[in-house]
Amino acid sequence: MPSYALTVGFDLDMTLIDTRPGIRAAYEALAAETGTRIDADLAVSRLGPPLERELAEWFPAERVPEMADRYRATYPALAVPPSPALPGALDALRAVREAGGRTVVVTAKYEPNARLHLDHVGLAPDAVVGSLWAEAKAGALREHGATVYVGDHTGDVRGARAAGAVSVAVPTGPCAAAELRAAGADVVLTGGLADFPAWLAAHTARGGAASTRA
């Protein structure tokens, strides 16, 4: 893989894209189709972990794989169109490129659906890796040479730390700023991704292309 002075990883759900409207619609459709009660509002309040973990709250274990397949099959039509980019997402990726770097999205979401979301809102990272959660994200971050990882969940903080990357957290998802700090985030951007370009400029000015962790 080519060597870049700067590679920044980003989470997807509630970091780059507000997927709550679409995911709510997908859960409501699954509930209607199966006759199973799913509290879609509760489900979208705790986005981050893998789909199967949420489905296990509503279906018996033996039905979870089948329901995951059905959810993912209906997802493109139901969940992608109503889900907008979060404020600052376009500028965040642009800032990395203007700094001479590259971007990689590493997400727990099924990769084909993640790509559909990114295409829909006009975000074009250099690479996308799906179906990875928390510490499991570290392998992809290391493979792509990411020295910074941006996410909204404590699981993203753990993934960044496991990869030896700088953990930049945004409190735009289910985890509050204090929770992200307590989990070990190096930086919490309280203004969300709108604060990222200025932070990145200061980080690179300090020579921060490489990780600050040993």
Disulfide bonds with the S-S distance in Angstrom:
none
